[in-house]
Amino acid sequence: MRKKIVAQRAIFDQSIDQLTKLISPERILKRMDTIIDERDQIVALVHKQMTGGVSNTGSYGMSAEQIFRLAVLRQLKQYSWREFAERLNDGIALRWFTRFYSAKIPHFTTLQKAVRAIAPDTWSAINDMLVDLAEERKLEKGRKLRADTTVVQTNIAYPTDAQLLWDSVRVLTRIMERIREQLPMFDFGFANRTRCSKKLCYQITLLKGPSAKKKRRKLYRRLIKVVNEVFDMACACHHQAPDCNDLHVMALLEQLDHFLTLAAVAIDQCERRILKGETVPSSEKIVSLFEEHTDIIRRGKSSSPTEFGHKVNFVTGKSGLITQYQVLRGNPGDSELFADMLKKHTKQYGRVPDELCADRRYFSADNESSAYQAGVKRVSICKPGYRSKERRQLEKERWFKRLQRFRAGIEGIISALMRGLGLKRCLWKGWQAFKRYVGLSVVTFNLRKIAMLQ
């Protein structure tokens, strides 16, 4: 059973209150604390999501308020989980902000699991609450709108075919060895091929010289042969495994089935690309066995021609508050996001913005005309490619250039998210965890922004 807040405090908690008068917390933490206390719907939403369908029996554990405050504070400070637990244990101001006071700080893995339990939809709903709060306090009126996209990387190494094949051998062999430990009498013709495949992977990676391409093809043939042997062994292990009620064995077999599917894709794409010389579409590729949801994104940037992660669309207002964010699958064009962006803004504020600006990727004649028809007074989106004389004259107008300068401000907001709140690379594993991480970063940014604007 999880409480919404810890209403009854221990007698020693008074000492923390007295110490905070001597060791005053940061001003920004005080203001964020006030906002969270005033908007108790946020904590109520977290509590409802985390207790839905759960029995009312058992230990209380951390309250929903403590978990939410932990999540925001950890993202704001960018500590590792281990360091975060140590600093919570030693820090008077951090204990006060997270409402632990004199209570014992849980293990850092417990903190990590609790924070990651908050769903992506919950973070999105919390962000909507913060946007409503900014509107109520007239910090953001929704009369100006600017948008831009960026790519948040997943936590993977730069993908190569050799590395994917080596990962397949390594993971499948490890799972088969664990199954053999649990079922010592089970014989499916196992042989360890990790040493051979690792050596071939290194040889392929380090190969240089004028004849490297020809030699690399020969090494790839040998590596694919070894990987196919391991793949056949893993298939035999999965199909011939005796029926048993051991939950550990069942979990291992489920993992084996999952990685067999991914290994089959890795082998197929390597054979098609390296041996047959085909061009494999990005939709049919995988770039990691562990973050298989990772998208291959090309945005035409010379500094980063190919990026591995997910595209995120951000929309901000004049205050710098992030009013909308959307984590996307694949690599949709920015112009495809325009209609939904305008529709959601109208739903949030009950009106379309007076002025709207974005970079050239959002441009299309339909988008521009639909915005004007909806009631937007000024749309500043540069047209890529050929421009008529009238179009060039329009883009030289003072109001058009002013809005383009305003649009450039969103670059700084995205930079602050990446550098200050860890949004350059998501270290959480899985697609749902990726959306949680982005949502937590946006909520932390907006909470701090509202605290600064007050």
N, C-alpha and C positions, 0 to 999 in steps of 0.2 A: 504494500500500500504506500502510495506517495502523497505527501501533503502538498497543498498549494503554497503555503508559507509556513514558517515555524513561528507560531503565535506566542508560545510560551518559551521565554528565554531563561537561560541558567543564571544563577546569582553572580557567577564570575564574569558574565557578559558586561556588567557595569564597568569593569576595569578597562575593557576595550573602548567604551564610550569616553571614559576619562582620558585615556591615552590619545585618542584622536583629537582632543582639545590641545594637547601638547605637541603631537606630531600630526599636523593637519594634512589630510589627503589632498591630492592635486585638485585644482579648481575644476578641471574638466570632469573628474570623477564625481565631484559633488553635484555638478549640474546634471550629469547623466543619471546619478542616483535619484535626484528629484523627479526627473522625467519618468523613470521606471515606476516610482512610487505613485505618481499622479495617474499614469496610464496602467491601472491594475488589470485592464483587459488583456494586456500582453501576457502577463503571467498566467492569467486564467486560460488563455488560449493554449499555452505550452502545457499547462496542467491537464487540460481536457484531452490533448493529443497523446500525452504520455501515459494517461490512465485509462484510455478507451479500451474496454474489453478486458481489463486486468482485475483480478480478484482484490477485494478490500482487506484481505488478510496478509499477514507477514510483516516484515520490518518496514519502518517508514522510509529509511534511507534519506537521500538528499531531497529537499523540497524542489518544486518546479521553479520557484524564484531563484534559489541558489544555482540551479543548473543554467538558467538563462543568463544570470549575471556572470557565472563562470565562463560561459561561451563568449560573451561580449568582451570580457576583460582579457581573456587569453588571446583573442583575435586582435585586440587593440595593442597589447604588449608584444605579441609575436614571440612568446617564449616557447621552448619545447615543452612537451607535457611533463617531463621529469623536472625540469627547472621550474615550471609553473607551480607544481605541487610544493617544491622546496620554498619558493618565494611566498606562496600562500601561508605556509607554516610559519615563516619568519616575519611576514609583513603585517603590521597593525592596520595600515590603510587598506590593504587588500582583503584582510579578514572582515573589516567593516563593510567594504563595498559588496562583497559576496555573501554577506549575512551569515558567515560561519562563526564570527565572534570568537569565543573561547573553545568552540567545539574542535574535535579532532579532525584533521584534514584527511580525507580518504586517499588511498593509493592513486598514483597518477594514471594507472590503467582504468580505474573506476571513473575518474573524472573524464577521461577520454571517451569511454563507452556511453556515459550519460549525455555528454554534449552531442555526440553523433546520433543519438536516438531521436533528436528533434527532426521532424520530417521537412522536406523541401517546401511543401505547400504551407507549412506553418511559418517558415521564414518569409515566404512571399506575403502571407496574410499580415505578419508583423510589420513588414515594410509598408504595406498599404495603410496600416494604423498610424505609422509615423508620418506618412505623407498627409493623412487627414489632420494630424496634430499640427503640422506645419501650416496647413491651410487655415485651421482655426485661429492660430496665433499670428496669421498674416505674414508668415515668413516666406511663403511660396504661394503666389496667386494663380499660377498656371497660365499666365498670359504670353510667356515666351517658352519656346521648346527647342531643344537641340538634341541631336542623336549621333551616335557613333558606335561602331563595333570593334571588338578586339578579340584576340584568341588567348584563352587561358590554357596553358599546357597541362597535360597529364604527366604523372610522375614515371616517365619511361626513358630508357636510354635511346639514343638515335638508332632507329631500326635498320637492320641489314638482313638480308636473306640468311646469311651464315649464322648470325646471332639467333634468329628465330628458330632455325633448325637445331642449334645447340641447346637452346632453352627447351625445345620439345623433348629432346633426348634426356636432358637433366631432370625435368619434372616428371616425365613418365617413368623413368627408372627409379626415382625416389619413391613414388607412390607404390610401384610394384614391390620394392624392397620392404616397405611398411606392411603391405598385405602379406608378404611371405613371413614376416615376423609374427603377425597375428594368426596366420594359418600355416604352421610349419610343415604339415603333411601335404599341402597343396603344391603340385608340380605341374608347371605349364611350359617348361623349357626355357627358363630365364637365363639370360647372359648379360653381363654388364658391359655396355659399349660407351660409357661416358669418357673414358680416357682417349679412345680413338677419335670420337667425334669432336672433343675439345681441341685436340691437336690439329685436326683438319680445319676447324673454325679459325684457329690462330693463323694457320698457314694461308688461308684465303684472305684474311684481314691484312696480313703483313706483306702480301705479294706485291712486288713492284717491278718495273722494267718494261722494255718494249714488247716482250712476249708474255706479259702478265695475263692478258685476256684469255689467251689460249690455255695457259696453265691453270687459270682459275676455273675454266669450264671442266677440266679433268678432275680437279679437286672437288668441285661441286658434284660431279657424278658419283664420286666415291662417298661424299658426305650424304647425299640423298639415299644411296644404297644402304648405308648404315642406319639412317633414320627410318627407312622403311622396315628394316629388320626389327628395330625397337618398337615401331608402330604395330607390326604383326604380333610381337610378343605381348604388347599391352592389350590388343584385341582378344588374344587367346586368354589372357588373364581375366578380362572382363566377362567373356562369354562362358568360360569354363569354371568360374568361381563357384564353389559349393554354396548351397542355400544355408544361411545361418541368421540368427537373430541378434548377432553382435552389432550394436549401433556403430561402433568404431569402424568395423569392416564395411558396413553399409555406407558410411560416410566416405570412406576411401574409394569404394567402387563408384560412387557418384562423382567424386573428384576426377577419377580416371576417365569416366565417360565424358566429362566436360572438357578435359584437356585433349582427349583423343579427337574430339570434333575440331578444336582449334589447330591441333597438329596437322590434321588432314588438309586444312586450308593453307597452312604454311608450306607444306610439301607441294601442294598443287600449284601455288603461285610461284614458288621457286622453279619448278620444272617448266612452267610456261614462260617465265621471264628469262631465265638463264639458259636453259637447254633449247627451248623452241624459239626464243627471240620474240615472243608476243608482248604486246602492251596490255597489261592487266588493268582494268578500270579500278579506280580507287574504292568504289562501292563493293568490289569483290575481294579487297585486300584486308589483311589484318597487320598491324604494326607492333603488336605486343600480345603475348599470351596472358598477361596478368591484368592489363587494362584494355580488354578487347573492344571496348566501346569507343576507343580513341578514333577521332576523325583525321583524315589527311586534308589539310586546308592550304590552298594556294591563293594568295590575295594580290599577287603581282608586285610584291615588295622586294627590292633588290637586297636589302639587309637580311631578310628572312623569307626566301622564296617558297619554302615548304615548312609548315608548322604542324605540330601534332598535339591535338587537344580538342577543344570545342570553342566555337564562336559564341560570343556573348554580346547581346545588343543592350546598350545603355541609353537611357533618355533622362535628361536633366532639365531643370528650369533655371530661372534667373538667379535663384539663391545658391545654386550648386548642389541642391538636393537631388538624389537619384530617385526620380518618380516612378520609373519603370526599369525592369531588367528582364531579360529573356535568355535562357541557356538553350542553344540550338543544336540539333543533330544534323550532321552533314555540313555542306557548305552552300546554303542558300544565298542568293544575291541580296544585297542590302535593300534594293528597291522592292523586293517582295515583302519586306517587313513594314513598309511605310503605312499601309492601310490599317493593319492591326494596331500599330503604334498610335495613330491618330484616333482610332476608335476607343482605345483604352483611356487615352487622355480625356476624351469627351465624357467617358463614364466616370472618371475620377473627379473632374471639376465641373461637370454639367455644362460645359461649353468648349468650343474649339479654341486653340490659342490664337492670339492676334498675330503673332509672328512665329515663323517656323524656319529653322535652318539645319542643314546637314551637309556632309561632303558629297562629292560627285557620284559616289557609288549608289546613293539613294535616288538619283535622278531618273525620272521617266516622264514623258509627256502626260501620261495618264495620272501619275501621282501628283504632278503639279496642278493639273486641271481639277482633279478631285478635291484637292486641298482648298482651292479657291471656291469651288462650288459648295464645300462644307461650311464656308464662312471665314476661312483664314484670310487675313488682310494682306499679309506679305509672306512670300515663300522665297527663301534664298538658298537655292541649290545650284551649284555650277553645273553646266551641261558639258559632258565629256565629248571629245571628238569635234566634228565640224559644227561651227556656230555661224548663223547668219548675221548680217550687219545689225539687225534689230536686236538679236540676242546679245551680241557683244556690247551694244549700247546699254541694254538692260543691266548687264553684269557690272557696268561701270557706274551705275547709279549709287549715290551716297548711302541710301538705306540698305542697298544690297551688300555693299562692302562692310557697312557697320555690322550687319547680321553675320557676315562671314568671320569678322573678328570676334564676335560673341561666340560663334560656333567653335573657334579654336580653343576656348576655355575648357571644353569637355576633354581635350587631350590631357590637360593638367589633372583633371579629376580621375581619369583612368590611370594616369601615372601614379597618383597618390594611392589608389587602390592596389596597384601592383607593387610599389615599393614599400608602402607603409602598412598594408594589411595582408600581404602575402598572396595576392591574387595572380602573380605572374605564373606560378605553378601550383597546382592542387596536389597536396600530399596525401589526401584521403583516397582510399581505394574503392572503385566501383562507380557506376553511373549515378545512382541515387546519392551516394556520398559526394560526388562532384557537385551536384545541384545544391546539396546542403551547404557545402563549403562556400560557393558563390553567394548564396542567400545570406549566410552568416556574415560574410565580408561586407555586403551591401548594407545590411541592418546596422552593423557596427559603424560604418562610415556615416550613415544618416543620423544615427543617435548622437554621434560626436558632432556632426554638423549642426544639428538643432541646438545642442548644448552650447556651441560656440556663438550661434546667432542670437541667442537670448540675451 
